[in-house]
Amino acid sequence: MVVTKISRAGEKSATATPGGKVTIRVRIAADGTLEGAAIEESSGSPALDARALQAAEAASPFAPPPEKLLTLEGFTELAFPVELGRPD
């Protein structure tokens, strides 16, 4: 659900940047708020990388993560590729 929500937000925020794949890492708090996002593997395009991070911020808040996925500090971290298409 997190990946889908971020991908949809990325499509809504499409600008003149080309499409491509970016791997991001997100830190989500127990209540579903985004505590941070970072580029794990760049697309090679600074504009597309920035678009992926903006999409993560725009997609927040998320559904609270399952308790079994939370660290002792009360968050979960996920890394995954996000495919952002070219704007129409």
C-alpha positions in Angstrom: 0.0 0.0 0.0 2.9 2.4 0.8 4.5 1.8 -2.7 1.1 2.3 -4.5 0.3 5.5 -2.5 3.7 7.0 -3.3 3.6 6.0 -7.0 0.2 7.7 -7.3 1.4 10.8 -5.6 4.4 10.9 -8.0 2.1 10.7 -11.0 0.0 13.6 -9.6 3.1 15.7 -9.1 4.5 15.0 -12.6 6.3 17.9 -14.1 8.6 18.1 -17.1 10.9 15.5 -15.6 11.4 12.2 -17.5 10.1 9.0 -16.1 12.2 6.3 -14.6 12.9 4.2 -11.5 14.1 5.4 -8.2 14.7 3.3 -5.1 13.7 5.2 -1.9 13.9 4.4 1.8 11.1 5.6 4.0 10.8 5.7 7.8 7.2 5.5 9.0 6.2 6.1 12.6 3.8 3.9 14.5 0.9 6.3 13.7 1.6 6.3 10.0 3.4 9.6 9.7 6.4 9.9 7.5 9.5 10.5 9.6 11.9 10.6 6.7 12.6 9.7 3.1 15.9 9.2 1.3 17.2 8.0 -2.0 18.6 4.5 -1.7 19.5 4.2 -5.4 19.4 7.2 -7.7 17.7 7.2 -11.1 20.6 9.2 -12.4 18.3 12.2 -12.7 18.4 14.7 -9.8 15.0 16.0 -10.9 13.4 12.5 -10.9 15.0 11.7 -7.5 13.5 14.9 -6.1 10.2 14.0 -7.6 10.3 10.6 -5.8 11.0 12.2 -2.4 8.2 14.8 -3.0 5.9 12.0 -3.8 6.7 10.2 -0.5 6.0 13.4 1.4 2.7 14.0 -0.5 1.5 10.5 0.1 1.9 10.8 3.9 0.3 9.9 6.2 0.1 6.1 5.6 -1.8 3.5 7.4 -0.1 2.6 10.7 2.4 -0.3 10.1 1.7 -3.6 11.7 3.1 -3.7 15.3 5.3 -6.7 14.4 7.2 -4.5 11.9 8.0 -1.7 14.3 11.4 -1.3 15.9 11.8 -0.8 19.6 12.0 2.9 18.8 8.5 2.8 17.3 9.1 3.1 13.5 9.5 0.9 10.5 11.9 1.4 7.5 11.1 0.2 4.0 13.2 0.4 0.9 11.6 -0.2 -2.5 11.8 1.0 -6.2 9.2 3.5 -7.3 8.5 3.7 -11.1 7.5 7.2 -12.1 6.1 7.7 -15.5 6.5 10.5 -17.9 3.9 13.3 -17.6 1.2 13.4 -20.2 
